[in-house]
């Protein structure tokens, strides 16, 4: 019964998934800015990006040069 409800909710919300994700993301960003300030939020986001990059390197067994190339291709340089 619970699995059916979950699948029904997922099916109903699927067309709105990016709106939900981005709204939640920006809501959390606004909360961080209001609660801890711009500078601390910026430092927190920088650390999160560095953590993501290190995790991506470890997951995909990349070296720094291939990582830089993949970032360049993403941003179009």
Secondary structure, DSSP 4 states (H G I P E B T S, - for coil): -HHHHHHHHHHHHGGGHHHHHHHHHHHHHHHHHHHH-HHHHHHHHHHHHHHHHHHHHHHTT--HHHHHHHHHHHHT-
